[in-house]
Amino acid sequence: MFVVATAGHVDHGKSTLVRALTGMEPDRWAEERRRGLTIDLGFVWTTLSGSGDVAFVDVPGHRRFIGNMLAGLGPVPVVLFVVAADSGWCEQSAEHLQAIDALGIQHGVLAVTRSDLADPAPVLADATSRIAKTSLGEVASVAVSGLTGDGLEDLRAALDAACSLVPEPDPSARLRLWIDRAFTIRGSGTVVTGTLGDGTLRVGDRVEVAEQAYVVRGLHTLGTAVEMVTGPARVAVNVRGLSPDDVVRGDALLTPGAWAQTSAIDVRVDRPATDLPTHLTLHVGSAAVPARVRSLDGAYARVSWEGTLPLERGDRAILRDPGDDGVLVGAEVLDSAPPSLRRRGAASARAAELAALEGNQLDPLAIEVARRGILGLRDAALLGFEAPTLADLLGHGRDGLEAAVGVATAPVVMAGDALAGMVRLGEYLVSIDHLRGWEKRLLEVASTRARTHLLDPALSLESARRAVGIPDLGMVKAVAGLAGLQVAGGRVRLPGARPALGQAQTALDEILDRLAESPCAAPEQPELDAAGLDSAHLAAAEADGQIVRLPGDIVLAPDGPARAMRVLAGLPQPFTTSQARAALGTTRRVVIPLLEHLDARGWTRRIDTTHREVVTPARST
């Protein structure tokens, strides 16, 4: 299906023309039909030989209803521009063309109507010339009469050709259906309608409206119930649980959690931003919201409003003054999550950033990551960075990391040439400068720890994460590796930093020498006390990897449990606690916590209250 919006001055025959093309009445209200004046949006459809189904959004031409016109035009990719041969170019002809140009619509057909009442040639020439100077460029033009039917076949052929030029939509794209109608059907509930550009909708899908989750109960397109619809299409969606009081024109039906909601955007406008009034109406999709405009510099502006809208980079919008015919300006969204502007000169600096982005001096994603320092991959997608850009990044290996950050270690992925200046750590993109800052800060934290905690110079990964402000423990390991720090046992330290046990180290070394000969000859508590090895010293030695501590302050060498296992493996299986104690040459005080330690590691297994066995690889499977 293709979707086409009409455009043109009031009373130039737009509704008459689509009525002749489709055989359907586009005016939905009795008041419209009585007055012969389109007030709100109308929806009709037909079938063309080349394009198949084509839906028309018929818009009002009167200047009092320009807001309704923009709601219908905003999401639509093709325009049928109508000028009457007996009236020629008029005020709303110019305003509608200005809106089309502001939205950047590139596909259309010019229809000069009432060719049975006046010579269409002068109007065809004039309108074609005017349209050629806009985003539509050179368009096919047809003289036609909705009353007599002359030229209708030529118009259908021209519409076929225009639709064939529309880029193929992405059926897998996240959903954003701008709502242009909401009503209730008895027995079915609330129905919303809109123009689906990209993406796919299915009955049973979960959707989001006004930041609340709902389920699609039913779908209709061109008056027919369907189980699934892909863009482009006109679609009516029956949303289970949605109250008509909770939805208005300008809301959007969204893929849950796939869009960032924003109340401010940075834009490039089609005239100097300093010429714009401070208060305008922002038109985007089918939405129209009062907005505040702040000039940044040149053609760049900050636009903010009450509430939120689901916008992304590249969206086209219109800024319009409802009380001034002269202000209707196109705007392109450059950033849907802009930084605050609090410091002196921040606006000019921000304009320079946006100019760099506009000039393609840097990749837009690299600019965003450089500004933020760190950006989650999901947040990047929500902000509208194109999937191929992120896919290229995600597919990159570690090649180039050493040149970029100096050390080829840790789970870090270097961006490609187009995304130079950042790396990927887990699910985040981090600028090189930000990464260097993390490395420096982590070194400072580790150095301070070693200097101020002589007995325990290492700090936990969680403590390091909080001290440096790194969002993920896995990233702490990566940054520590890049900074040349040691990571072991969930702790990070300076290379070579050891606990300063003082004279207690000598006593501990003597105990370790004895354990090297008799791995289960754990010292008694009086010996530990005499050596000055209190709980703090033992904890430090354990964190340093010098000992293994079991419950009850049982101290063994690091290889003590493994050496005990070799002895136990030589016993007839299963064995008792007494047999293990005798074979290991130790006491019940030592053997019971040791066996429980081996059980916990999966090296031995309790069979009953008195017997255990060694778990061999074959038995463990």
C-alpha positions as CSV (number, residue, x, y, z in Angstrom):
1,M,0.0,0.0,0.0
2,F,1.0,3.6,-0.5
3,V,-0.3,6.7,1.3
4,V,-0.8,10.0,-0.5
5,A,-1.9,13.3,1.2
6,T,-3.6,16.1,-0.7
7,A,-2.5,19.7,-0.5
8,G,-3.7,23.0,-2.0
9,H,-5.9,26.1,-1.5
10,V,-9.4,25.8,-0.2
11,D,-12.1,25.2,-2.8
12,H,-9.7,24.1,-5.5
13,G,-11.3,20.7,-5.7
14,K,-9.1,18.4,-3.6
15,S,-12.1,16.4,-2.2
16,T,-13.8,16.4,-5.5
17,L,-10.7,14.9,-7.2
18,V,-10.1,12.1,-4.6
19,R,-13.9,11.4,-4.8
20,A,-13.5,10.9,-8.5
21,L,-10.4,8.8,-8.1
22,T,-11.8,6.5,-5.5
23,G,-15.6,6.6,-5.7
24,M,-15.6,7.3,-2.0
25,E,-16.7,10.3,0.1
26,P,-13.7,11.8,1.9
27,D,-15.7,14.4,4.0
28,R,-16.7,12.5,7.2
29,W,-18.8,15.2,8.8
30,A,-22.3,16.2,7.7
31,E,-21.3,19.9,8.3
32,E,-18.5,19.4,5.7
33,R,-20.8,18.0,3.1
34,R,-23.4,20.7,3.8
35,R,-21.0,23.5,3.5
36,G,-18.8,21.9,0.8
37,L,-15.8,22.7,2.9
38,T,-13.3,20.2,4.3
39,I,-12.7,20.9,8.0
40,D,-10.9,17.8,9.2
41,L,-8.9,14.9,7.7
42,G,-10.7,12.5,5.3
43,F,-9.6,9.0,4.4
44,V,-10.4,7.1,1.2
45,W,-8.6,4.6,-1.0
46,T,-8.4,3.0,-4.4
47,T,-6.3,0.6,-6.4
48,L,-3.8,1.6,-9.1
49,S,-2.6,-0.7,-11.8
50,G,1.1,-0.4,-10.8
51,S,1.1,0.5,-7.1
52,G,-1.8,-1.6,-5.9
53,D,-3.7,-0.1,-3.0
54,V,-3.3,3.6,-2.5
55,A,-4.9,5.4,0.5
56,F,-5.5,9.2,0.4
57,V,-5.5,11.5,3.3
58,D,-7.6,14.5,2.2
59,V,-6.6,17.6,4.1
60,P,-8.5,20.9,4.6
61,G,-7.4,23.9,2.5
62,H,-8.8,26.7,4.6
63,R,-6.2,28.7,6.6
64,R,-8.3,28.3,9.8
65,F,-7.6,24.5,9.6
66,I,-3.9,24.6,8.9
67,G,-3.2,22.6,12.1
68,N,-5.5,19.8,10.8
69,M,-3.8,19.9,7.4
70,L,-0.3,19.6,9.0
71,A,-1.5,16.6,11.1
72,G,-2.5,14.8,8.0
73,L,0.6,15.8,5.9
74,G,3.2,15.2,8.6
75,P,3.6,11.4,8.4
76,V,2.9,11.0,4.7
77,P,5.6,10.5,2.0
78,V,3.7,11.4,-1.2
79,V,1.7,14.6,-2.0
80,L,-1.1,15.2,-4.6
81,F,-0.8,19.0,-5.0
82,V,-4.0,20.6,-6.3
83,V,-4.4,24.0,-8.0
84,A,-7.5,25.0,-9.8
85,A,-7.2,26.2,-13.4
86,D,-9.9,28.9,-13.0
87,S,-8.3,30.3,-9.8
88,G,-4.6,29.8,-10.2
89,W,-2.0,30.0,-7.5
90,C,-3.5,31.3,-4.2
91,E,-2.6,32.1,-0.6
92,Q,-3.0,28.6,0.8
93,S,-1.3,27.1,-2.2
94,A,1.8,28.9,-1.1
95,E,1.3,28.0,2.6
96,H,0.8,24.3,1.8
97,L,3.8,24.2,-0.5
98,Q,5.9,25.9,2.2
99,A,4.8,23.2,4.7
100,I,5.7,20.4,2.2
101,D,9.1,21.9,1.7
102,A,9.6,22.4,5.4
103,L,8.9,18.7,6.0
104,G,11.2,17.7,3.2
105,I,8.7,15.6,1.3
106,Q,10.2,14.5,-2.0
107,H,7.5,12.7,-3.9
108,G,4.4,14.2,-5.5
109,V,2.2,15.0,-8.4
110,L,0.7,18.3,-9.5
111,A,-3.0,18.1,-10.5
112,V,-4.5,21.3,-12.1
113,T,-8.2,20.8,-11.6
114,R,-11.3,22.3,-13.3
115,S,-9.5,22.0,-16.7
116,D,-13.1,22.0,-18.1
117,L,-13.6,25.6,-16.9
118,A,-10.4,27.3,-17.9
119,D,-7.2,26.8,-19.9
120,P,-4.9,24.8,-17.5
121,A,-1.7,25.5,-19.4
122,P,-0.7,28.8,-17.7
123,V,-1.4,27.4,-14.2
124,L,0.5,24.2,-15.0
125,A,3.5,26.2,-16.0
126,D,3.3,28.6,-13.0
127,A,2.7,25.9,-10.4
128,T,5.3,23.5,-11.8
129,S,7.9,26.3,-11.6
130,R,7.1,27.1,-8.0
131,I,7.1,23.5,-6.9
132,A,10.4,22.8,-8.6
133,K,12.1,25.2,-6.2
134,T,11.1,23.0,-3.2
135,S,11.9,19.6,-1.8
136,L,9.5,18.1,-4.3
137,G,11.6,19.2,-7.2
138,E,10.4,18.4,-10.7
139,V,7.1,16.6,-10.5
140,A,4.7,15.2,-13.1
141,S,1.8,17.5,-13.8
142,V,-1.6,16.6,-15.1
143,A,-4.6,18.7,-16.2
144,V,-7.8,17.1,-14.9
145,S,-11.5,17.6,-14.2
146,G,-13.0,15.9,-11.3
147,L,-16.4,16.7,-12.7
148,T,-16.0,15.3,-16.2
149,G,-13.3,12.7,-15.5
150,D,-11.0,14.1,-18.2
151,G,-7.3,13.4,-17.3
152,L,-8.1,10.9,-14.5
153,E,-6.3,8.1,-16.2
154,D,-3.2,10.3,-16.7
155,L,-3.4,11.3,-13.1
156,R,-3.5,7.6,-12.0
157,A,-0.4,6.9,-14.1
158,A,1.4,9.9,-12.6
159,L,0.5,8.7,-9.1
160,D,1.7,5.2,-9.9
161,A,5.1,6.7,-11.1
162,A,5.4,8.9,-8.0
163,C,4.7,6.0,-5.6
164,S,7.3,3.8,-7.4
165,L,10.0,6.3,-6.3
166,V,9.2,6.0,-2.6
167,P,12.0,4.1,-0.8
168,E,11.1,0.6,0.5
169,P,10.2,0.8,4.2
170,D,11.8,-1.4,6.8
171,P,9.2,-3.9,8.1
172,S,11.4,-4.7,11.2
173,A,11.7,-1.1,12.3
174,R,10.5,0.0,15.7
175,L,6.9,1.2,15.6
176,R,5.9,4.9,15.7
177,L,2.3,5.4,14.5
178,W,1.3,9.1,14.9
179,I,-2.4,9.1,15.9
180,D,-4.7,11.3,13.9
181,R,-8.0,10.0,15.1
182,A,-9.3,8.3,18.3
183,F,-12.9,7.1,18.7
184,T,-15.0,4.4,20.4
185,I,-16.9,1.5,18.7
186,R,-19.6,-0.1,20.9
187,G,-18.5,-3.6,21.8
188,S,-14.9,-3.1,20.6
189,G,-13.6,-0.2,22.7
190,T,-11.1,2.5,21.6
191,V,-9.8,2.6,18.0
192,V,-7.0,4.9,16.9
193,T,-5.9,5.6,13.3
194,G,-2.8,6.8,11.6
195,T,-0.3,6.5,8.8
196,L,2.1,3.6,9.4
197,G,5.4,4.4,7.7
198,D,7.9,1.7,8.8
199,G,7.5,-1.3,10.9
200,T,4.9,-4.0,11.4
201,L,1.8,-4.3,13.6
202,R,0.2,-7.6,14.5
203,V,-2.9,-8.5,16.5
204,G,-1.7,-9.4,20.0
205,D,1.3,-7.0,19.9
206,R,2.1,-5.1,23.0
207,V,2.2,-1.3,22.3
208,E,2.8,1.9,24.2
209,V,0.6,5.0,24.2
210,A,1.3,8.0,26.4
211,E,3.9,5.9,28.2
212,Q,1.4,3.2,29.2
213,A,1.4,-0.4,27.9
214,Y,-1.5,-1.9,26.0
215,V,-2.3,-4.9,23.6
216,V,-3.5,-4.7,20.0
217,R,-7.0,-6.3,20.0
218,G,-7.7,-5.8,16.3
219,L,-6.4,-4.3,13.0
220,H,-8.2,-2.8,10.0
221,T,-6.7,-1.4,6.9
222,L,-8.8,0.0,4.0
223,G,-11.9,-1.2,5.8
224,T,-10.8,-4.8,6.0
225,A,-9.9,-6.7,9.2
226,V,-6.3,-8.1,9.1
227,E,-4.0,-10.0,11.4
228,M,-0.9,-8.1,10.4
229,V,0.0,-4.9,8.5
230,T,3.3,-3.5,7.4
231,G,4.1,0.1,6.4
232,P,3.4,2.1,4.5
233,A,-0.3,1.9,5.3
234,R,-3.4,3.6,6.7
235,V,-4.3,1.5,9.7
236,A,-7.0,1.5,12.4
237,V,-5.9,-0.2,15.6
238,N,-8.3,-1.4,18.3
239,V,-6.3,-1.1,21.5
240,R,-7.5,-3.2,24.5
241,G,-7.9,-1.2,27.7
242,L,-7.2,2.2,26.2
243,S,-9.7,4.8,27.2
244,P,-10.6,7.5,24.6
245,D,-10.0,10.0,27.4
246,D,-6.4,8.9,27.5
247,V,-5.4,9.5,23.9
248,V,-5.5,12.6,21.6
249,R,-4.4,13.5,18.1
250,G,-0.6,13.8,18.3
251,D,0.0,10.9,20.6
252,A,1.9,8.0,19.1
253,L,1.5,4.2,19.1
254,L,5.0,2.9,19.9
255,T,7.0,-0.2,20.3
256,P,7.3,-0.5,24.1
257,G,10.6,0.8,25.5
258,A,12.0,1.5,22.0
259,W,11.7,5.3,21.9
260,A,13.3,8.0,24.1
261,Q,10.6,10.5,25.2
262,T,11.9,14.1,25.1
263,S,10.7,17.6,26.0
264,A,13.5,19.4,24.2
265,I,15.4,19.1,20.9
266,D,18.2,20.9,19.1
267,V,17.3,21.7,15.5
268,R,18.6,23.3,12.3
269,V,15.9,25.7,11.0
270,D,15.5,26.9,7.5
271,R,16.1,30.6,8.3
272,P,18.3,32.4,10.8
273,A,17.2,31.3,14.3
274,T,17.5,34.9,15.6
275,D,14.6,35.9,13.3
276,L,12.2,33.5,15.0
277,P,9.7,34.4,17.7
278,T,10.3,32.9,21.2
279,H,6.9,31.2,21.3
280,L,5.8,29.1,18.3
281,T,3.8,25.9,17.7
282,L,5.8,22.7,17.0
283,H,4.2,20.4,14.5
284,V,5.7,17.0,14.1
285,G,4.0,13.8,12.9
286,S,0.3,14.5,13.8
287,A,1.3,16.5,17.0
288,A,1.0,20.2,17.6
289,V,2.4,21.6,20.8
290,P,3.1,25.1,22.1
291,A,6.9,25.5,22.2
292,R,9.6,27.9,23.3
293,V,12.4,28.6,20.8
294,R,15.8,29.7,21.9
295,S,18.3,30.7,19.3
296,L,21.7,29.1,19.6
297,D,23.6,30.7,16.8
298,G,23.1,30.8,13.0
299,A,20.5,28.3,11.9
300,Y,20.5,26.4,15.1
301,A,17.9,26.6,17.9
302,R,16.8,24.8,21.1
303,V,13.1,24.0,21.1
304,S,11.4,22.9,24.3
305,W,7.8,22.2,25.4
306,E,5.6,20.8,28.2
307,G,5.1,17.1,28.1
308,T,7.1,14.7,26.0
309,L,7.2,13.4,22.4
310,P,9.0,10.3,20.9
311,L,11.5,12.0,18.6
312,E,14.9,11.1,17.1
313,R,17.7,12.5,15.0
314,G,16.6,13.2,11.4
315,D,12.9,13.9,12.2
316,R,11.5,16.8,10.3
317,A,9.2,19.3,12.0
318,I,7.5,22.7,11.5
319,L,7.6,25.7,13.7
320,R,4.6,27.9,13.1
321,D,3.1,31.0,14.6
322,P,-0.7,30.5,14.6
323,G,-1.2,34.3,14.7
324,D,1.2,35.2,11.9
325,D,0.8,34.0,8.4
326,G,4.5,34.7,7.7
327,V,6.1,32.3,10.2
328,L,6.2,28.7,9.0
329,V,9.7,27.3,9.2
330,G,11.1,23.8,8.7
331,A,13.3,22.2,11.3
332,E,15.4,19.1,11.3
333,V,16.0,17.3,14.7
334,L,19.8,17.1,15.3
335,D,19.7,16.0,18.9
336,S,16.7,14.6,20.8
337,A,18.5,14.6,24.2
338,P,20.5,17.9,24.2
339,P,22.7,19.1,27.0
340,S,21.8,21.8,29.4
341,L,22.9,25.4,28.5
342,R,23.8,26.9,31.8
343,R,27.3,28.5,31.4
344,R,28.0,31.7,29.7
345,G,28.7,31.1,26.0
346,A,27.1,27.6,26.1
347,A,24.6,28.4,23.3
348,S,27.3,29.4,20.9
349,A,29.5,26.4,21.8
350,R,26.5,24.1,21.3
351,A,25.8,25.7,17.9
352,A,29.5,25.0,16.9
353,E,29.0,21.3,17.9
354,L,25.9,21.1,15.8
355,A,27.6,22.7,12.9
356,A,30.4,20.1,13.1
357,L,27.7,17.4,13.0
358,E,26.0,19.0,10.1
359,G,29.2,19.4,8.2
360,N,30.0,15.7,8.6
361,Q,33.3,16.7,10.1
362,L,32.8,13.9,12.6
363,D,30.5,10.9,12.8
364,P,27.3,12.0,14.6
365,L,27.5,9.1,17.0
366,A,31.2,10.0,17.8
367,I,30.1,13.5,18.5
368,E,27.3,12.3,20.9
369,V,29.7,9.9,22.7
370,A,32.4,12.6,22.9
371,R,29.8,15.0,24.4
372,R,28.4,12.6,27.0
373,G,31.6,10.6,27.6
374,I,29.6,7.4,27.8
375,L,26.5,6.2,26.0
376,G,24.7,2.9,26.3
377,L,24.1,1.1,23.1
378,R,20.3,0.9,23.8
379,D,20.3,4.7,24.5
380,A,22.1,5.3,21.2
381,A,19.4,3.3,19.4
382,L,16.6,5.2,21.2
383,L,18.2,8.5,20.1
384,G,17.9,7.4,16.5
385,F,21.4,6.5,15.5
386,E,21.0,4.3,12.4
387,A,21.2,0.6,12.9
388,P,24.0,0.1,10.3
389,T,26.3,2.4,12.2
390,L,25.7,0.5,15.5
391,A,25.9,-2.8,13.6
392,D,29.3,-1.9,12.2
393,L,30.5,-1.0,15.7
394,L,29.2,-4.2,17.3
395,G,30.7,-6.3,14.6
396,H,34.2,-4.9,15.1
397,G,36.9,-7.0,16.7
398,R,39.7,-6.0,18.9
399,D,41.9,-4.9,16.0
400,G,43.1,-1.4,16.5
401,L,42.6,-1.3,20.2
402,E,46.3,-1.3,21.0
403,A,46.9,1.8,18.8
404,A,43.9,3.5,20.2
405,V,44.2,2.9,23.9
406,G,47.7,1.5,24.3
407,V,46.9,-2.0,25.7
408,A,45.3,-4.9,23.8
409,T,43.6,-6.4,26.9
410,A,40.2,-6.7,28.5
411,P,36.8,-7.0,26.7
412,V,37.1,-3.8,24.9
413,V,36.1,-3.4,21.2
414,M,37.6,-0.6,19.2
415,A,35.4,1.4,16.8
416,G,36.1,1.5,13.1
417,D,37.7,4.4,11.3
418,A,34.3,6.2,10.9
419,L,33.8,6.0,14.6
420,A,37.3,6.9,15.8
421,G,37.7,8.3,19.2
422,M,35.6,5.8,21.2
423,V,35.6,2.2,22.3
424,R,32.9,-0.3,23.3
425,L,33.0,-1.7,26.8
426,G,30.3,-4.2,27.3
427,E,27.0,-2.5,26.4
428,Y,28.4,1.0,26.4
429,L,30.3,3.3,24.1
430,V,33.0,5.3,25.8
431,S,35.0,8.2,24.4
432,I,38.8,7.7,24.5
433,D,39.1,10.9,26.6
434,H,36.5,9.6,29.1
435,L,38.3,6.2,29.2
436,R,41.6,7.9,29.9
437,G,39.9,9.8,32.7
438,W,38.7,6.6,34.3
439,E,42.1,5.1,34.0
440,K,43.7,8.1,35.8
441,R,41.1,8.1,38.5
442,L,41.3,4.4,39.1
443,L,45.1,4.6,39.4
444,E,44.6,7.5,42.0
445,V,42.1,5.4,43.9
446,A,44.3,2.3,44.0
447,S,47.3,4.4,45.0
448,T,45.4,6.1,47.8
449,R,44.2,2.7,49.0
450,A,47.7,1.3,49.0
451,R,49.1,4.3,50.9
452,T,46.3,4.5,53.5
453,H,45.5,0.9,54.1
454,L,48.9,-0.8,54.6
455,L,47.3,-4.0,55.9
456,D,44.9,-4.3,53.0
457,P,46.1,-2.4,49.9
458,A,43.5,-3.8,47.6
459,L,39.9,-2.6,47.2
460,S,36.9,-4.4,46.0
461,L,35.7,-4.0,42.4
462,E,32.4,-2.5,43.7
463,S,34.3,0.1,45.8
464,A,36.4,0.9,42.8
465,R,33.3,1.2,40.6
466,R,31.6,3.6,43.0
467,A,34.8,5.7,43.5
468,V,35.4,6.2,39.8
469,G,31.8,6.3,38.6
470,I,32.0,3.4,36.2
471,P,28.5,1.9,35.6
472,D,29.4,-1.8,35.4
473,L,31.7,-4.2,37.3
474,G,32.9,-5.8,34.1
475,M,34.0,-2.4,32.8
476,V,36.0,-1.9,36.0
477,K,38.0,-5.0,35.1
478,A,38.6,-3.7,31.6
479,V,39.6,-0.2,32.8
480,A,41.9,-1.8,35.5
481,G,43.6,-3.9,32.8
482,L,44.1,-0.9,30.6
483,A,45.5,1.1,33.6
484,G,48.0,-1.7,34.4
485,L,46.4,-2.7,37.7
486,Q,46.1,-6.2,39.0
487,V,42.6,-7.8,39.4
488,A,42.2,-11.0,41.3
489,G,39.6,-12.4,43.7
490,G,37.2,-9.6,43.0
491,R,39.7,-7.0,44.1
492,V,41.9,-4.5,42.4
493,R,45.4,-3.2,43.5
494,L,48.6,-1.6,42.3
495,P,51.0,-4.0,40.8
496,G,53.2,-5.5,43.6
497,A,51.2,-3.9,46.4
498,R,51.2,-6.4,49.3
499,P,49.7,-6.1,52.8
500,A,52.3,-4.8,55.3
501,L,52.0,-7.4,58.0
502,G,55.2,-6.2,59.7
503,Q,56.7,-8.7,62.2
504,A,53.7,-10.9,61.8
505,Q,54.9,-11.7,58.3
506,T,57.9,-13.5,59.7
507,A,55.7,-15.7,61.9
508,L,53.3,-16.4,59.0
509,D,56.2,-17.4,56.8
510,E,57.3,-19.9,59.4
511,I,53.8,-21.3,59.6
512,L,53.7,-21.6,55.8
513,D,57.0,-23.4,55.8
514,R,55.5,-26.0,58.2
515,L,52.4,-26.3,56.1
516,A,54.6,-27.0,53.1
517,E,55.7,-30.2,54.9
518,S,52.4,-31.0,56.6
519,P,49.6,-29.4,54.6
520,C,46.9,-30.0,57.3
521,A,49.1,-29.1,60.4
522,A,47.0,-25.9,60.9
523,P,48.3,-23.7,63.8
524,E,46.3,-23.6,67.0
525,Q,44.8,-20.3,68.2
526,P,47.5,-19.7,70.9
527,E,50.2,-19.9,68.2
528,L,48.4,-17.4,66.1
529,D,48.0,-15.1,69.0
530,A,51.6,-15.4,70.0
531,A,52.6,-14.6,66.4
532,G,50.5,-11.4,66.4
533,L,48.2,-12.8,63.7
534,D,44.8,-11.5,64.6
535,S,41.7,-11.5,62.4
536,A,42.8,-8.3,60.6
537,H,46.2,-9.8,59.7
538,L,44.7,-13.1,58.6
539,A,42.1,-11.4,56.5
540,A,44.9,-9.3,54.8
541,A,47.0,-12.4,54.2
542,E,43.9,-14.2,52.8
543,A,43.2,-11.3,50.4
544,D,46.8,-11.4,49.4
545,G,46.5,-15.0,48.4
546,Q,49.0,-16.2,51.0
547,I,46.6,-18.5,52.9
548,V,43.3,-20.2,52.8
549,R,41.0,-19.5,55.9
550,L,38.4,-22.0,56.9
551,P,35.7,-21.4,59.6
552,G,37.2,-21.3,63.1
553,D,40.4,-19.5,61.9
554,I,41.7,-22.7,60.4
555,V,44.8,-21.5,58.4
556,L,46.1,-23.6,55.5
557,A,48.5,-22.9,52.6
558,P,46.8,-21.9,49.3
559,D,47.6,-25.4,47.9
560,G,46.5,-27.2,51.1
561,P,43.0,-28.2,50.0
562,A,44.4,-29.6,46.7
563,R,47.1,-31.5,48.4
564,A,44.5,-33.0,50.8
565,M,42.4,-34.1,47.9
566,R,45.3,-36.1,46.5
567,V,45.5,-38.0,49.8
568,L,41.7,-38.6,50.0
569,A,41.6,-39.8,46.4
570,G,44.0,-42.6,47.5
571,L,41.6,-43.9,50.2
572,P,39.1,-46.7,49.6
573,Q,35.9,-45.0,48.5
574,P,33.7,-44.1,50.3
575,F,35.6,-43.0,53.4
576,T,34.6,-41.8,56.9
577,T,35.7,-38.6,58.7
578,S,37.9,-40.6,61.0
579,Q,39.6,-42.3,58.0
580,A,40.2,-38.9,56.5
581,R,41.6,-37.4,59.7
582,A,44.0,-40.3,60.1
583,A,45.2,-40.2,56.5
584,L,45.7,-36.4,56.6
585,G,47.5,-36.6,60.0
586,T,45.4,-33.8,61.5
587,T,42.8,-33.2,64.1
588,R,39.0,-33.2,64.1
589,R,39.1,-29.4,64.5
590,V,40.8,-29.2,61.1
591,V,39.3,-32.1,59.2
592,I,35.6,-31.2,59.6
593,P,35.8,-27.7,58.2
594,L,38.3,-28.9,55.5
595,L,35.9,-31.6,54.3
596,E,33.0,-29.1,54.3
597,H,35.2,-26.8,52.2
598,L,35.9,-29.6,49.7
599,D,32.2,-30.5,49.6
600,A,31.4,-26.8,48.8
601,R,33.8,-26.8,45.9
602,G,32.4,-30.0,44.5
603,W,35.5,-32.0,45.0
604,T,34.0,-34.4,47.6
605,R,30.4,-35.5,48.1
606,R,28.6,-36.6,51.3
607,I,26.8,-39.9,50.9
608,D,25.3,-40.3,54.3
609,T,25.9,-39.0,57.8
610,T,29.2,-40.8,58.1
611,H,30.6,-41.3,54.6
612,R,31.9,-39.2,51.8
613,E,33.5,-40.0,48.4
614,V,35.8,-38.1,46.0
615,V,33.9,-36.7,43.1
616,T,35.7,-38.0,39.9
617,P,34.9,-36.3,36.5
618,A,32.9,-39.4,35.5
619,R,30.8,-39.4,38.7
620,S,30.3,-35.6,38.5
621,T,28.6,-35.9,35.2
